[in-house]
Amino acid sequence: MLWSPEAQELKRRLQARDAVVGVVGLGYVGLPLAVEQARAGFVVLGLDDNGAKVEQLNRGENYIPDVDDEDLRTLIASGKLEATTRYPELGRADVILVAVPTPLTPNKEPDLSYILSVADRIRGILRPGQLVVLESTTYPGTTDDVLRPVLETSGLRVGEELFLAYSPERVDPGNPVYQTRNTPKLVGGSTEICGELAALFYRQSLTDVVRVASPAVAEMAKVFENTYRAVNIALVNEMALLADRMALDVWEVLEAAGTKPFGIQIFQPGPGVGGHCIPLDPFYLAWKAREYDFPTRFIELAGEINLKMPYFVADKLQAALNAVKKPLNGSRVLVLGVAYKKDINDPRESPALKVIELLEDRGAEVMYHDPHIPVLRPQASYGRTARSVELDAGRLANLDAVVITTDHTAVDYELVAEHASLILDTRNIMARRGISGPARIVKL
Ligand code: SAJ
């Protein structure tokens, strides 16, 4: 393995930790990553197109719950970390990490526009001796077949003067145990030397770095991780649909199955699948597989079942109201929790938004309460601004139903059970809290 002078110089800088690290995209992946690299001793330059975020960061103000406020303030004050919107400043970075969104187009095709926009804007400032690492979740082949050609229009050759790798983010927002620092990190280099340099870089800040043969192996592993979740969540959701038909308690069935000490991982049924990963990433693989005449039926079926769940929730509520001779049309309903999962403040792709839309379409008067989301702004799946209402005895007593769509910890479920008349619990939180009434509680 022949190390070019540029590769040797970069290796030295990484080992001495006097390399400058650029992080493009300062969201729930990029900011924790930037903080981790700065804590490891690198000078870090964060880059984001959102000027307000950049100003907020440069004032030492944090906006990502998984980042410690004090850590950020200290790193900004010490000059170890700074943010900018100006791409030319990345010219001084020895390492450039790219953590930008990889959404889907309206007809569920990969949207690489963010990655391509970054590639187009950095290729002009690339210089010999830089390492570029893509972290965004994407289909196998993106790094070598899409990103590499754009970067090489700079005239720099990957593996000689320029180094390229893929290392998927594995951030589980809100996870109290696994954060950026202690989550094993896959690294696949476009060439052997690229892989060596990328692994060396991450080893300076993370506890467990796993080298794989190529970017495509790492890309495929990451998409598989999220496909695994989407398929298994869909499986328990299908069990919930079937158990409902059979008048069985799916939660009891799954709890029983979960007593098996080996060979099973129990997922939980719910109102649907939200977030910016699980509903989207598997379709990156499905799209790529079509190029090989390969129908990924598990992915399509999982998507179909998970998308059914908000409709099932609306039907369940309609039936529960019907049992007390109340039409859903005209009923006052409180949706409890609009974040896509518990104890976070992110409503993206949240199934609760679809539930609200369906209930309103069926004539219900819907309001929401979410302790982490005081204001719900218009977004892809939700057309207007709404404000979280307070949970109080008077309001609860004046409702026809409460639908628990997100099982946030910071909610007074006893108060809800005390004053509401009907609760549709799509997360089984009431049973988990040992609450059985006096409200009538219907489970998914
Ligand atoms: N959900 C269920 N039942 C379950 C688990 C989840 O209905 O048993 C729902 C959640 O309520 C949520 C959605 O699925 O709406 C996604 O849940 P998630 O826990 O996968 O949440 P994400 O997308 O924030 O995080 C995932 C990471 N989660 C875990 O590994 C636990 C991981 O797959 C990725 O690191 C991350 O997406 C990503 O960035 O790709």
Residues whose N, C-alpha, C, O or C-beta is under 5 A from the ligand:
A	BS01	SAJ	E169 R170 V171 D172 P173 N226 R229 I233 F267 Q268 P269 G270 G272 V273 G274 G275 C277 I278 Y340 K341
